[in-house]
Amino acid sequence: MNETGIPIPGWAEKVADSLGAGPHVVVSGISVSGNIHAGNLREVLVAEAIAGALRARGEEVRFIFHADTIDPLRKIAPTIPRSYEEYIGHSLSHIPDPEGCHVSYAEHFLVPFEEALREMEMEIEVLRSHELYEGGVYTDVTREALDHTEELRGILQDVTDRQMPEHWSPYLPRASSGKLTGMRVLEHLPEQTSVVFADEDGFEEAADYSKGEGKLGWRVELAARWKALGVTFEPFGKDHTTSGGSTETADRMAREVFDYPVPGRYEYEWIGLKGRGDMSSSRGIVLLPKDLLRIMPPNALRRIILGRDPARRFDLDLGSGFPRFMDEYRAEAGEPFVPFNHLVVVAQTVGGDVDAAAGMLRRGGYVEAAEDGERLARDLAHARTWAEEWAPESMRLGLLDPAESREAAAGLDDEQRAYLREVSERLAPEMDGEAVQDLLYSTAIGRGLKPKRAFAAVYKVLLGKTSGPKAGPFIAGLPDERVRERLSG
Ligand SMILES: [Zn+2]
């Protein structure tokens, strides 16, 4: 645990131990070309865990989220209008928001993610790459890259086993059309920090690379970024670390061209959604961190996304397996015990009424969990959202309103209705779960009614179902008059 209460996992301590003395710069870079989903969050959380482990051993740490806002749009995501094809090759920071709610395409996808990071109280600096280029942070490394164009080209050809075009350049200048791709760099003028290039129509233009009038190509930028920001650690997903991948070129470029030591690394595996496959913006399997923060607190989100070991692939189970995860999380976090399933029943019964929920928890025997009203309100909201959006049908419970209950009672036979009336007369507010369970059972026996049909009648008028949570504790937790009203028909 560090001073902010975020647990430091064992694997993160080991990785941090392998890194030398600080100061450290831990970076995580993500494209903003589409939704930044919960799978992407895994990378940021890996970096956060390492930053936390370094801070815990007393190191000075700068923790950066590098948003690739200046990158060119490459393809149109499924939810983006086809008319956006005209922007292919333009910087994401220079393209209008497809929904019109933010200042750019990049911000439309970045802002919700940034808000989730803030909600998680992450100690992270969010840097936008277009601002870094405009502010001159990349000027020196861009000059260096342009001066070593031939070596960089050689490394790319070597590693990827692909012939680069004759006019290949590490730099992508922005033409007056707004496009970054498809230009031909003709000349580098280092004193003027600019390049002369032929645009897509063959006209000569110039771009000043100290002012953000272009960017380094992605593979070169990765190595250049390490140097420009002084990066000492960066995690990568398996899509980058395969043979011939971007880390292989960046490692060689860092050593051979930029004369910069390759930062520490951790390779994480992807996460999927149970029954749905890997998360991917382009395939439409998208779950946003904000969606997950609606069903669990930040530290539970950290735990579920990282899993026991982020080097292993893992499927999020937000359905029937979720209550058990929440119970384990609560136990480890030392929070007052109340089974998540029970909270779900309470939340569905009382809605957002925290006092009523506290009463139900106390009567159900979860006195401690009822004490902190603020936490209870949060937990109830999470449980209710989970029930509505993720719970299997069998766990979706809601106390019928009196009219629905009367309608349900009409579908029962006379024996069942008489049984419910007798129960309602004998029910007393001071009974605990066990006493109510005994009452339900003994009344059925006394009337010669099969317990199965008796209990089915109870569930029917309370929940509109033929089965449900154990009836005694459930009823004991409900306000007495609500139960009586429904049982007496
Ligand atoms: Zn927007």
Boltz pocket constraint, residues with backbone or C-beta under 6 A from the ligand:
constraints:
  - pocket:
      binder: B
      contacts: [[A, 97], [A, 99], [A, 100], [A, 101], [A, 102], [A, 104], [A, 107], [A, 108], [A, 109]]
      max_distance: 6.0
